Amino acid sequence: MHDAKCENRTLQIALREFSCALSPQARLRYEDAMTATAMTPARGSIWRAGLVLVPALLLVGGLSARLSGSTETNAWFQTLTLPAAQPPGPVFGIAWSILYTLLAVSAAIVWGHRHQPGGRRALTLFAIGMLVNFTWSPTFFRLHLILPALGIIAVMLIVALATTFAYARVNRLAAWLMVPYLVWLSFALSLNARIWVLNPAADAFRLG
């Protein structure tokens, strides 16, 4: 271990001396090449991140929904007057499985580019967005707080938009993979708002 550290330090010193020996123009090209090499994403890193994030998001998202009772058998939910645009229950499970997969893949891509400017900030926004996301099901289905749940979706949409713009500065493909999530959140926001309008007495949240 000690020999490896010494060899690595010796190599760094040699590279530094080599850079100093170059002409100013050649040194600039050398430094640009070294910077580009350092920022080149490792495909293995992206694949490893994806293999962790995809099942993790599917598992946590599924557990959040199931433990919150967000199913068609939820007794409180059965009493609600639902908007005409409300999809059948199974559609939500399919939609969220697809969305969580896309979210995980987009985050894995950005993880592979995390050393680029804005990479870590984009991942931080993604993490915040997921934390907010997982609070919606218990707020709506378990606590029966329709209006606060509406506020949570609004925050989710704002954070998702910020994440998408942050992704775009790092990798455009990752940003495009966020678009279905943005569309779904906009739709979910309208559904939540309509449910609140149709069921004011069912909301456990009271102003004043």
PyMOL commands that place a pseudoatom at each C-alpha (Angstrom):
pseudoatom trace, name=CA, resn=MET, resi=1, chain=A, elem=C, hetatm=0, pos=[0.000, 0.000, 0.000]
pseudoatom trace, name=CA, resn=HIS, resi=2, chain=A, elem=C, hetatm=0, pos=[2.833, 2.385, 0.927]
pseudoatom trace, name=CA, resn=ASP, resi=3, chain=A, elem=C, hetatm=0, pos=[4.693, 1.580, -2.310]
pseudoatom trace, name=CA, resn=ALA, resi=4, chain=A, elem=C, hetatm=0, pos=[1.555, 2.265, -4.372]
pseudoatom trace, name=CA, resn=LYS, resi=5, chain=A, elem=C, hetatm=0, pos=[1.128, 5.673, -2.720]
pseudoatom trace, name=CA, resn=CYS, resi=6, chain=A, elem=C, hetatm=0, pos=[4.762, 6.523, -3.376]
pseudoatom trace, name=CA, resn=GLU, resi=7, chain=A, elem=C, hetatm=0, pos=[4.459, 5.496, -7.027]
pseudoatom trace, name=CA, resn=ASN, resi=8, chain=A, elem=C, hetatm=0, pos=[1.306, 7.578, -7.437]
pseudoatom trace, name=CA, resn=ARG, resi=9, chain=A, elem=C, hetatm=0, pos=[2.992, 10.614, -5.875]
pseudoatom trace, name=CA, resn=THR, resi=10, chain=A, elem=C, hetatm=0, pos=[6.050, 10.135, -8.090]
pseudoatom trace, name=CA, resn=LEU, resi=11, chain=A, elem=C, hetatm=0, pos=[3.810, 9.983, -11.174]
pseudoatom trace, name=CA, resn=GLN, resi=12, chain=A, elem=C, hetatm=0, pos=[2.026, 13.194, -10.162]
pseudoatom trace, name=CA, resn=ILE, resi=13, chain=A, elem=C, hetatm=0, pos=[5.363, 14.987, -9.703]
pseudoatom trace, name=CA, resn=ALA, resi=14, chain=A, elem=C, hetatm=0, pos=[6.585, 13.728, -13.077]
pseudoatom trace, name=CA, resn=LEU, resi=15, chain=A, elem=C, hetatm=0, pos=[3.422, 14.927, -14.823]
pseudoatom trace, name=CA, resn=ARG, resi=16, chain=A, elem=C, hetatm=0, pos=[3.720, 18.330, -13.142]
pseudoatom trace, name=CA, resn=GLU, resi=17, chain=A, elem=C, hetatm=0, pos=[7.342, 18.666, -14.254]
pseudoatom trace, name=CA, resn=PHE, resi=18, chain=A, elem=C, hetatm=0, pos=[6.390, 17.592, -17.773]
pseudoatom trace, name=CA, resn=SER, resi=19, chain=A, elem=C, hetatm=0, pos=[3.669, 20.260, -17.871]
pseudoatom trace, name=CA, resn=CYS, resi=20, chain=A, elem=C, hetatm=0, pos=[6.105, 22.950, -16.721]
pseudoatom trace, name=CA, resn=ALA, resi=21, chain=A, elem=C, hetatm=0, pos=[8.581, 21.977, -19.438]
pseudoatom trace, name=CA, resn=LEU, resi=22, chain=A, elem=C, hetatm=0, pos=[6.055, 22.577, -22.221]
pseudoatom trace, name=CA, resn=SER, resi=23, chain=A, elem=C, hetatm=0, pos=[5.604, 25.822, -24.108]
pseudoatom trace, name=CA, resn=PRO, resi=24, chain=A, elem=C, hetatm=0, pos=[2.673, 28.008, -22.944]
pseudoatom trace, name=CA, resn=GLN, resi=25, chain=A, elem=C, hetatm=0, pos=[0.501, 26.937, -25.896]
pseudoatom trace, name=CA, resn=ALA, resi=26, chain=A, elem=C, hetatm=0, pos=[1.328, 23.250, -25.487]
pseudoatom trace, name=CA, resn=ARG, resi=27, chain=A, elem=C, hetatm=0, pos=[0.828, 23.485, -21.732]
pseudoatom trace, name=CA, resn=LEU, resi=28, chain=A, elem=C, hetatm=0, pos=[-2.648, 24.960, -22.252]
pseudoatom trace, name=CA, resn=ARG, resi=29, chain=A, elem=C, hetatm=0, pos=[-3.601, 22.148, -24.622]
pseudoatom trace, name=CA, resn=TYR, resi=30, chain=A, elem=C, hetatm=0, pos=[-2.211, 19.593, -22.170]
pseudoatom trace, name=CA, resn=GLU, resi=31, chain=A, elem=C, hetatm=0, pos=[-4.180, 21.032, -19.240]
pseudoatom trace, name=CA, resn=ASP, resi=32, chain=A, elem=C, hetatm=0, pos=[-7.375, 21.157, -21.332]
pseudoatom trace, name=CA, resn=ALA, resi=33, chain=A, elem=C, hetatm=0, pos=[-6.905, 17.516, -22.289]
pseudoatom trace, name=CA, resn=MET, resi=34, chain=A, elem=C, hetatm=0, pos=[-6.334, 16.493, -18.672]
pseudoatom trace, name=CA, resn=THR, resi=35, chain=A, elem=C, hetatm=0, pos=[-9.458, 18.405, -17.575]
pseudoatom trace, name=CA, resn=ALA, resi=36, chain=A, elem=C, hetatm=0, pos=[-11.563, 16.808, -20.312]
pseudoatom trace, name=CA, resn=THR, resi=37, chain=A, elem=C, hetatm=0, pos=[-10.282, 13.376, -19.317]
pseudoatom trace, name=CA, resn=ALA, resi=38, chain=A, elem=C, hetatm=0, pos=[-11.183, 13.976, -15.673]
pseudoatom trace, name=CA, resn=MET, resi=39, chain=A, elem=C, hetatm=0, pos=[-14.713, 15.044, -16.641]
pseudoatom trace, name=CA, resn=THR, resi=40, chain=A, elem=C, hetatm=0, pos=[-15.355, 12.159, -19.040]
pseudoatom trace, name=CA, resn=PRO, resi=41, chain=A, elem=C, hetatm=0, pos=[-18.066, 10.000, -17.449]
pseudoatom trace, name=CA, resn=ALA, resi=42, chain=A, elem=C, hetatm=0, pos=[-17.260, 6.368, -16.785]
pseudoatom trace, name=CA, resn=ARG, resi=43, chain=A, elem=C, hetatm=0, pos=[-19.911, 4.140, -18.339]
pseudoatom trace, name=CA, resn=GLY, resi=44, chain=A, elem=C, hetatm=0, pos=[-19.375, 1.610, -15.596]
pseudoatom trace, name=CA, resn=SER, resi=45, chain=A, elem=C, hetatm=0, pos=[-20.225, 4.257, -13.016]
pseudoatom trace, name=CA, resn=ILE, resi=46, chain=A, elem=C, hetatm=0, pos=[-23.504, 5.069, -14.790]
pseudoatom trace, name=CA, resn=TRP, resi=47, chain=A, elem=C, hetatm=0, pos=[-24.460, 1.397, -15.039]
pseudoatom trace, name=CA, resn=ARG, resi=48, chain=A, elem=C, hetatm=0, pos=[-23.657, 0.732, -11.389]
pseudoatom trace, name=CA, resn=ALA, resi=49, chain=A, elem=C, hetatm=0, pos=[-25.669, 3.758, -10.282]
pseudoatom trace, name=CA, resn=GLY, resi=50, chain=A, elem=C, hetatm=0, pos=[-28.592, 2.635, -12.430]
pseudoatom trace, name=CA, resn=LEU, resi=51, chain=A, elem=C, hetatm=0, pos=[-28.510, -0.891, -11.026]
pseudoatom trace, name=CA, resn=VAL, resi=52, chain=A, elem=C, hetatm=0, pos=[-28.803, 0.591, -7.533]
pseudoatom trace, name=CA, resn=LEU, resi=53, chain=A, elem=C, hetatm=0, pos=[-31.219, 3.459, -8.177]
pseudoatom trace, name=CA, resn=VAL, resi=54, chain=A, elem=C, hetatm=0, pos=[-33.831, 1.675, -10.314]
pseudoatom trace, name=CA, resn=PRO, resi=55, chain=A, elem=C, hetatm=0, pos=[-34.737, -1.050, -7.784]
pseudoatom trace, name=CA, resn=ALA, resi=56, chain=A, elem=C, hetatm=0, pos=[-34.270, 1.377, -4.872]
pseudoatom trace, name=CA, resn=LEU, resi=57, chain=A, elem=C, hetatm=0, pos=[-36.804, 3.904, -6.188]
pseudoatom trace, name=CA, resn=LEU, resi=58, chain=A, elem=C, hetatm=0, pos=[-39.257, 1.179, -7.189]
pseudoatom trace, name=CA, resn=LEU, resi=59, chain=A, elem=C, hetatm=0, pos=[-38.973, -0.417, -3.744]
pseudoatom trace, name=CA, resn=VAL, resi=60, chain=A, elem=C, hetatm=0, pos=[-39.238, 2.775, -1.683]
pseudoatom trace, name=CA, resn=GLY, resi=61, chain=A, elem=C, hetatm=0, pos=[-42.007, 4.186, -3.873]
pseudoatom trace, name=CA, resn=GLY, resi=62, chain=A, elem=C, hetatm=0, pos=[-43.967, 0.948, -3.680]
pseudoatom trace, name=CA, resn=LEU, resi=63, chain=A, elem=C, hetatm=0, pos=[-43.545, 0.678, 0.087]
pseudoatom trace, name=CA, resn=SER, resi=64, chain=A, elem=C, hetatm=0, pos=[-44.594, 4.298, 0.583]
pseudoatom trace, name=CA, resn=ALA, resi=65, chain=A, elem=C, hetatm=0, pos=[-47.779, 3.708, -1.397]
pseudoatom trace, name=CA, resn=ARG, resi=66, chain=A, elem=C, hetatm=0, pos=[-48.607, 0.360, 0.199]
pseudoatom trace, name=CA, resn=LEU, resi=67, chain=A, elem=C, hetatm=0, pos=[-47.926, 1.411, 3.800]
pseudoatom trace, name=CA, resn=SER, resi=68, chain=A, elem=C, hetatm=0, pos=[-50.026, 4.525, 3.241]
pseudoatom trace, name=CA, resn=GLY, resi=69, chain=A, elem=C, hetatm=0, pos=[-52.986, 2.477, 2.049]
pseudoatom trace, name=CA, resn=SER, resi=70, chain=A, elem=C, hetatm=0, pos=[-53.020, 4.096, -1.378]
pseudoatom trace, name=CA, resn=THR, resi=71, chain=A, elem=C, hetatm=0, pos=[-55.113, 1.389, -3.001]
pseudoatom trace, name=CA, resn=GLU, resi=72, chain=A, elem=C, hetatm=0, pos=[-58.671, 1.101, -4.230]
pseudoatom trace, name=CA, resn=THR, resi=73, chain=A, elem=C, hetatm=0, pos=[-59.546, -0.722, -0.995]
pseudoatom trace, name=CA, resn=ASN, resi=74, chain=A, elem=C, hetatm=0, pos=[-58.838, 2.409, 1.078]
pseudoatom trace, name=CA, resn=ALA, resi=75, chain=A, elem=C, hetatm=0, pos=[-62.127, 3.015, 2.922]
pseudoatom trace, name=CA, resn=TRP, resi=76, chain=A, elem=C, hetatm=0, pos=[-61.700, 6.795, 3.117]
pseudoatom trace, name=CA, resn=PHE, resi=77, chain=A, elem=C, hetatm=0, pos=[-60.785, 7.037, -0.566]
pseudoatom trace, name=CA, resn=GLN, resi=78, chain=A, elem=C, hetatm=0, pos=[-63.916, 5.059, -1.478]
pseudoatom trace, name=CA, resn=THR, resi=79, chain=A, elem=C, hetatm=0, pos=[-66.079, 7.806, 0.022]
pseudoatom trace, name=CA, resn=LEU, resi=80, chain=A, elem=C, hetatm=0, pos=[-64.596, 10.554, -2.156]
pseudoatom trace, name=CA, resn=THR, resi=81, chain=A, elem=C, hetatm=0, pos=[-66.250, 12.054, -5.204]
pseudoatom trace, name=CA, resn=LEU, resi=82, chain=A, elem=C, hetatm=0, pos=[-63.611, 11.675, -7.897]
pseudoatom trace, name=CA, resn=PRO, resi=83, chain=A, elem=C, hetatm=0, pos=[-63.145, 13.851, -10.989]
pseudoatom trace, name=CA, resn=ALA, resi=84, chain=A, elem=C, hetatm=0, pos=[-64.151, 12.471, -14.375]
pseudoatom trace, name=CA, resn=ALA, resi=85, chain=A, elem=C, hetatm=0, pos=[-60.503, 12.455, -15.489]
pseudoatom trace, name=CA, resn=GLN, resi=86, chain=A, elem=C, hetatm=0, pos=[-59.465, 10.120, -12.639]
pseudoatom trace, name=CA, resn=PRO, resi=87, chain=A, elem=C, hetatm=0, pos=[-57.764, 7.057, -14.216]
pseudoatom trace, name=CA, resn=PRO, resi=88, chain=A, elem=C, hetatm=0, pos=[-58.469, 3.509, -12.975]
pseudoatom trace, name=CA, resn=GLY, resi=89, chain=A, elem=C, hetatm=0, pos=[-56.402, 2.423, -9.977]
pseudoatom trace, name=CA, resn=PRO, resi=90, chain=A, elem=C, hetatm=0, pos=[-54.034, 0.054, -11.848]
pseudoatom trace, name=CA, resn=VAL, resi=91, chain=A, elem=C, hetatm=0, pos=[-52.982, 2.891, -14.163]
pseudoatom trace, name=CA, resn=PHE, resi=92, chain=A, elem=C, hetatm=0, pos=[-51.303, 4.677, -11.262]
pseudoatom trace, name=CA, resn=GLY, resi=93, chain=A, elem=C, hetatm=0, pos=[-49.190, 1.648, -10.375]
pseudoatom trace, name=CA, resn=ILE, resi=94, chain=A, elem=C, hetatm=0, pos=[-48.048, 1.209, -13.976]
pseudoatom trace, name=CA, resn=ALA, resi=95, chain=A, elem=C, hetatm=0, pos=[-47.399, 4.924, -14.444]
pseudoatom trace, name=CA, resn=TRP, resi=96, chain=A, elem=C, hetatm=0, pos=[-45.332, 5.268, -11.281]
pseudoatom trace, name=CA, resn=SER, resi=97, chain=A, elem=C, hetatm=0, pos=[-43.290, 2.157, -12.089]
pseudoatom trace, name=CA, resn=ILE, resi=98, chain=A, elem=C, hetatm=0, pos=[-42.352, 3.697, -15.438]
pseudoatom trace, name=CA, resn=LEU, resi=99, chain=A, elem=C, hetatm=0, pos=[-41.717, 7.123, -13.926]
pseudoatom trace, name=CA, resn=TYR, resi=100, chain=A, elem=C, hetatm=0, pos=[-39.513, 5.833, -11.104]
pseudoatom trace, name=CA, resn=THR, resi=101, chain=A, elem=C, hetatm=0, pos=[-37.480, 3.869, -13.645]
pseudoatom trace, name=CA, resn=LEU, resi=102, chain=A, elem=C, hetatm=0, pos=[-36.989, 6.961, -15.826]
pseudoatom trace, name=CA, resn=LEU, resi=103, chain=A, elem=C, hetatm=0, pos=[-36.102, 9.060, -12.775]
pseudoatom trace, name=CA, resn=ALA, resi=104, chain=A, elem=C, hetatm=0, pos=[-33.531, 6.505, -11.661]
pseudoatom trace, name=CA, resn=VAL, resi=105, chain=A, elem=C, hetatm=0, pos=[-31.951, 6.279, -15.119]
pseudoatom trace, name=CA, resn=SER, resi=106, chain=A, elem=C, hetatm=0, pos=[-31.742, 10.069, -15.445]
pseudoatom trace, name=CA, resn=ALA, resi=107, chain=A, elem=C, hetatm=0, pos=[-30.136, 10.347, -12.002]
pseudoatom trace, name=CA, resn=ALA, resi=108, chain=A, elem=C, hetatm=0, pos=[-27.679, 7.567, -12.882]
pseudoatom trace, name=CA, resn=ILE, resi=109, chain=A, elem=C, hetatm=0, pos=[-26.623, 9.464, -16.007]
pseudoatom trace, name=CA, resn=VAL, resi=110, chain=A, elem=C, hetatm=0, pos=[-26.039, 12.632, -14.001]
pseudoatom trace, name=CA, resn=TRP, resi=111, chain=A, elem=C, hetatm=0, pos=[-24.162, 10.592, -11.392]
pseudoatom trace, name=CA, resn=GLY, resi=112, chain=A, elem=C, hetatm=0, pos=[-21.771, 9.573, -14.153]
pseudoatom trace, name=CA, resn=HIS, resi=113, chain=A, elem=C, hetatm=0, pos=[-21.260, 13.287, -14.905]
pseudoatom trace, name=CA, resn=ARG, resi=114, chain=A, elem=C, hetatm=0, pos=[-21.216, 14.410, -11.266]
pseudoatom trace, name=CA, resn=HIS, resi=115, chain=A, elem=C, hetatm=0, pos=[-17.709, 15.895, -11.545]
pseudoatom trace, name=CA, resn=GLN, resi=116, chain=A, elem=C, hetatm=0, pos=[-18.863, 18.325, -14.204]
pseudoatom trace, name=CA, resn=PRO, resi=117, chain=A, elem=C, hetatm=0, pos=[-19.966, 21.829, -13.149]
pseudoatom trace, name=CA, resn=GLY, resi=118, chain=A, elem=C, hetatm=0, pos=[-23.447, 21.644, -11.644]
pseudoatom trace, name=CA, resn=GLY, resi=119, chain=A, elem=C, hetatm=0, pos=[-23.458, 17.848, -11.393]
pseudoatom trace, name=CA, resn=ARG, resi=120, chain=A, elem=C, hetatm=0, pos=[-23.594, 17.593, -7.621]
pseudoatom trace, name=CA, resn=ARG, resi=121, chain=A, elem=C, hetatm=0, pos=[-26.145, 20.398, -7.364]
pseudoatom trace, name=CA, resn=ALA, resi=122, chain=A, elem=C, hetatm=0, pos=[-28.398, 18.544, -9.821]
pseudoatom trace, name=CA, resn=LEU, resi=123, chain=A, elem=C, hetatm=0, pos=[-28.148, 15.349, -7.771]
pseudoatom trace, name=CA, resn=THR, resi=124, chain=A, elem=C, hetatm=0, pos=[-28.968, 17.274, -4.592]
pseudoatom trace, name=CA, resn=LEU, resi=125, chain=A, elem=C, hetatm=0, pos=[-32.128, 18.633, -6.220]
pseudoatom trace, name=CA, resn=PHE, resi=126, chain=A, elem=C, hetatm=0, pos=[-33.043, 15.110, -7.324]
pseudoatom trace, name=CA, resn=ALA, resi=127, chain=A, elem=C, hetatm=0, pos=[-32.659, 13.799, -3.762]
pseudoatom trace, name=CA, resn=ILE, resi=128, chain=A, elem=C, hetatm=0, pos=[-34.797, 16.627, -2.361]
pseudoatom trace, name=CA, resn=GLY, resi=129, chain=A, elem=C, hetatm=0, pos=[-37.464, 15.944, -4.977]
pseudoatom trace, name=CA, resn=MET, resi=130, chain=A, elem=C, hetatm=0, pos=[-37.616, 12.255, -4.089]
pseudoatom trace, name=CA, resn=LEU, resi=131, chain=A, elem=C, hetatm=0, pos=[-37.913, 12.993, -0.370]
pseudoatom trace, name=CA, resn=VAL, resi=132, chain=A, elem=C, hetatm=0, pos=[-40.848, 15.312, -1.057]
pseudoatom trace, name=CA, resn=ASN, resi=133, chain=A, elem=C, hetatm=0, pos=[-42.341, 12.744, -3.447]
pseudoatom trace, name=CA, resn=PHE, resi=134, chain=A, elem=C, hetatm=0, pos=[-42.449, 10.004, -0.818]
pseudoatom trace, name=CA, resn=THR, resi=135, chain=A, elem=C, hetatm=0, pos=[-44.384, 12.228, 1.614]
pseudoatom trace, name=CA, resn=TRP, resi=136, chain=A, elem=C, hetatm=0, pos=[-47.412, 12.642, -0.651]
pseudoatom trace, name=CA, resn=SER, resi=137, chain=A, elem=C, hetatm=0, pos=[-48.995, 9.185, -0.253]
pseudoatom trace, name=CA, resn=PRO, resi=138, chain=A, elem=C, hetatm=0, pos=[-49.040, 9.171, 3.573]
pseudoatom trace, name=CA, resn=THR, resi=139, chain=A, elem=C, hetatm=0, pos=[-50.258, 12.779, 3.633]
pseudoatom trace, name=CA, resn=PHE, resi=140, chain=A, elem=C, hetatm=0, pos=[-53.173, 12.098, 1.289]
pseudoatom trace, name=CA, resn=PHE, resi=141, chain=A, elem=C, hetatm=0, pos=[-54.187, 8.482, 1.920]
pseudoatom trace, name=CA, resn=ARG, resi=142, chain=A, elem=C, hetatm=0, pos=[-53.277, 7.953, 5.575]
pseudoatom trace, name=CA, resn=LEU, resi=143, chain=A, elem=C, hetatm=0, pos=[-53.700, 11.435, 7.076]
pseudoatom trace, name=CA, resn=HIS, resi=144, chain=A, elem=C, hetatm=0, pos=[-56.552, 12.452, 4.718]
pseudoatom trace, name=CA, resn=LEU, resi=145, chain=A, elem=C, hetatm=0, pos=[-55.006, 15.901, 4.242]
pseudoatom trace, name=CA, resn=ILE, resi=146, chain=A, elem=C, hetatm=0, pos=[-56.162, 16.830, 0.747]
pseudoatom trace, name=CA, resn=LEU, resi=147, chain=A, elem=C, hetatm=0, pos=[-55.097, 20.484, 0.672]
pseudoatom trace, name=CA, resn=PRO, resi=148, chain=A, elem=C, hetatm=0, pos=[-51.630, 19.887, 2.197]
pseudoatom trace, name=CA, resn=ALA, resi=149, chain=A, elem=C, hetatm=0, pos=[-51.173, 17.036, -0.297]
pseudoatom trace, name=CA, resn=LEU, resi=150, chain=A, elem=C, hetatm=0, pos=[-51.965, 19.524, -3.057]
pseudoatom trace, name=CA, resn=GLY, resi=151, chain=A, elem=C, hetatm=0, pos=[-49.222, 21.778, -1.689]
pseudoatom trace, name=CA, resn=ILE, resi=152, chain=A, elem=C, hetatm=0, pos=[-46.799, 18.848, -1.695]
pseudoatom trace, name=CA, resn=ILE, resi=153, chain=A, elem=C, hetatm=0, pos=[-47.464, 18.145, -5.375]
pseudoatom trace, name=CA, resn=ALA, resi=154, chain=A, elem=C, hetatm=0, pos=[-46.909, 21.830, -6.149]
pseudoatom trace, name=CA, resn=VAL, resi=155, chain=A, elem=C, hetatm=0, pos=[-43.534, 21.669, -4.388]
pseudoatom trace, name=CA, resn=MET, resi=156, chain=A, elem=C, hetatm=0, pos=[-42.731, 18.423, -6.223]
pseudoatom trace, name=CA, resn=LEU, resi=157, chain=A, elem=C, hetatm=0, pos=[-43.428, 20.113, -9.546]
pseudoatom trace, name=CA, resn=ILE, resi=158, chain=A, elem=C, hetatm=0, pos=[-41.278, 23.144, -8.706]
pseudoatom trace, name=CA, resn=VAL, resi=159, chain=A, elem=C, hetatm=0, pos=[-38.361, 20.980, -7.554]
pseudoatom trace, name=CA, resn=ALA, resi=160, chain=A, elem=C, hetatm=0, pos=[-38.748, 18.714, -10.603]
pseudoatom trace, name=CA, resn=LEU, resi=161, chain=A, elem=C, hetatm=0, pos=[-38.564, 21.746, -12.904]
pseudoatom trace, name=CA, resn=ALA, resi=162, chain=A, elem=C, hetatm=0, pos=[-35.441, 22.986, -11.119]
pseudoatom trace, name=CA, resn=THR, resi=163, chain=A, elem=C, hetatm=0, pos=[-33.935, 19.499, -11.362]
pseudoatom trace, name=CA, resn=THR, resi=164, chain=A, elem=C, hetatm=0, pos=[-34.680, 19.314, -15.085]
pseudoatom trace, name=CA, resn=PHE, resi=165, chain=A, elem=C, hetatm=0, pos=[-32.952, 22.632, -15.773]
pseudoatom trace, name=CA, resn=ALA, resi=166, chain=A, elem=C, hetatm=0, pos=[-30.009, 21.556, -13.604]
pseudoatom trace, name=CA, resn=TYR, resi=167, chain=A, elem=C, hetatm=0, pos=[-29.801, 18.264, -15.516]
pseudoatom trace, name=CA, resn=ALA, resi=168, chain=A, elem=C, hetatm=0, pos=[-29.846, 20.122, -18.842]
pseudoatom trace, name=CA, resn=ARG, resi=169, chain=A, elem=C, hetatm=0, pos=[-26.593, 21.853, -17.892]
pseudoatom trace, name=CA, resn=VAL, resi=170, chain=A, elem=C, hetatm=0, pos=[-24.982, 18.485, -17.238]
pseudoatom trace, name=CA, resn=ASN, resi=171, chain=A, elem=C, hetatm=0, pos=[-26.557, 16.089, -19.750]
pseudoatom trace, name=CA, resn=ARG, resi=172, chain=A, elem=C, hetatm=0, pos=[-29.464, 16.737, -22.117]
pseudoatom trace, name=CA, resn=LEU, resi=173, chain=A, elem=C, hetatm=0, pos=[-30.632, 13.123, -22.227]
pseudoatom trace, name=CA, resn=ALA, resi=174, chain=A, elem=C, hetatm=0, pos=[-31.064, 13.130, -18.451]
pseudoatom trace, name=CA, resn=ALA, resi=175, chain=A, elem=C, hetatm=0, pos=[-33.124, 16.317, -18.733]
pseudoatom trace, name=CA, resn=TRP, resi=176, chain=A, elem=C, hetatm=0, pos=[-35.384, 14.852, -21.442]
pseudoatom trace, name=CA, resn=LEU, resi=177, chain=A, elem=C, hetatm=0, pos=[-36.010, 11.776, -19.288]
pseudoatom trace, name=CA, resn=MET, resi=178, chain=A, elem=C, hetatm=0, pos=[-37.558, 14.122, -16.703]
pseudoatom trace, name=CA, resn=VAL, resi=179, chain=A, elem=C, hetatm=0, pos=[-40.264, 15.347, -19.107]
pseudoatom trace, name=CA, resn=PRO, resi=180, chain=A, elem=C, hetatm=0, pos=[-42.763, 12.469, -18.520]
pseudoatom trace, name=CA, resn=TYR, resi=181, chain=A, elem=C, hetatm=0, pos=[-42.466, 13.097, -14.771]
pseudoatom trace, name=CA, resn=LEU, resi=182, chain=A, elem=C, hetatm=0, pos=[-43.229, 16.792, -15.252]
pseudoatom trace, name=CA, resn=VAL, resi=183, chain=A, elem=C, hetatm=0, pos=[-46.280, 15.971, -17.380]
pseudoatom trace, name=CA, resn=TRP, resi=184, chain=A, elem=C, hetatm=0, pos=[-47.562, 13.444, -14.838]
pseudoatom trace, name=CA, resn=LEU, resi=185, chain=A, elem=C, hetatm=0, pos=[-47.062, 15.831, -11.914]
pseudoatom trace, name=CA, resn=SER, resi=186, chain=A, elem=C, hetatm=0, pos=[-49.014, 18.523, -13.749]
pseudoatom trace, name=CA, resn=PHE, resi=187, chain=A, elem=C, hetatm=0, pos=[-51.842, 16.036, -14.301]
pseudoatom trace, name=CA, resn=ALA, resi=188, chain=A, elem=C, hetatm=0, pos=[-51.686, 14.837, -10.681]
pseudoatom trace, name=CA, resn=LEU, resi=189, chain=A, elem=C, hetatm=0, pos=[-51.789, 18.441, -9.473]
pseudoatom trace, name=CA, resn=SER, resi=190, chain=A, elem=C, hetatm=0, pos=[-55.015, 19.051, -11.388]
pseudoatom trace, name=CA, resn=LEU, resi=191, chain=A, elem=C, hetatm=0, pos=[-56.552, 15.813, -10.046]
pseudoatom trace, name=CA, resn=ASN, resi=192, chain=A, elem=C, hetatm=0, pos=[-55.620, 16.641, -6.460]
pseudoatom trace, name=CA, resn=ALA, resi=193, chain=A, elem=C, hetatm=0, pos=[-57.034, 20.152, -6.819]
pseudoatom trace, name=CA, resn=ARG, resi=194, chain=A, elem=C, hetatm=0, pos=[-60.289, 18.835, -8.276]
pseudoatom trace, name=CA, resn=ILE, resi=195, chain=A, elem=C, hetatm=0, pos=[-60.657, 16.246, -5.491]
pseudoatom trace, name=CA, resn=TRP, resi=196, chain=A, elem=C, hetatm=0, pos=[-60.229, 19.023, -2.928]
pseudoatom trace, name=CA, resn=VAL, resi=197, chain=A, elem=C, hetatm=0, pos=[-62.939, 21.104, -4.623]
pseudoatom trace, name=CA, resn=LEU, resi=198, chain=A, elem=C, hetatm=0, pos=[-65.334, 18.143, -4.830]
pseudoatom trace, name=CA, resn=ASN, resi=199, chain=A, elem=C, hetatm=0, pos=[-64.727, 16.913, -1.273]
pseudoatom trace, name=CA, resn=PRO, resi=200, chain=A, elem=C, hetatm=0, pos=[-64.242, 19.852, 1.106]
pseudoatom trace, name=CA, resn=ALA, resi=201, chain=A, elem=C, hetatm=0, pos=[-65.786, 17.984, 4.050]
pseudoatom trace, name=CA, resn=ALA, resi=202, chain=A, elem=C, hetatm=0, pos=[-63.494, 14.966, 3.582]
pseudoatom trace, name=CA, resn=ASP, resi=203, chain=A, elem=C, hetatm=0, pos=[-60.330, 17.005, 4.114]
pseudoatom trace, name=CA, resn=ALA, resi=204, chain=A, elem=C, hetatm=0, pos=[-58.933, 16.501, 7.625]
pseudoatom trace, name=CA, resn=PHE, resi=205, chain=A, elem=C, hetatm=0, pos=[-57.117, 19.821, 7.235]
pseudoatom trace, name=CA, resn=ARG, resi=206, chain=A, elem=C, hetatm=0, pos=[-59.039, 22.810, 8.506]
pseudoatom trace, name=CA, resn=LEU, resi=207, chain=A, elem=C, hetatm=0, pos=[-58.107, 26.465, 8.194]
pseudoatom trace, name=CA, resn=GLY, resi=208, chain=A, elem=C, hetatm=0, pos=[-58.649, 28.411, 11.412]
for i in range(1, 208): cmd.bond("trace and resi %d" % i, "trace and resi %d" % (i + 1))
show_as sticks, trace
zoom trace
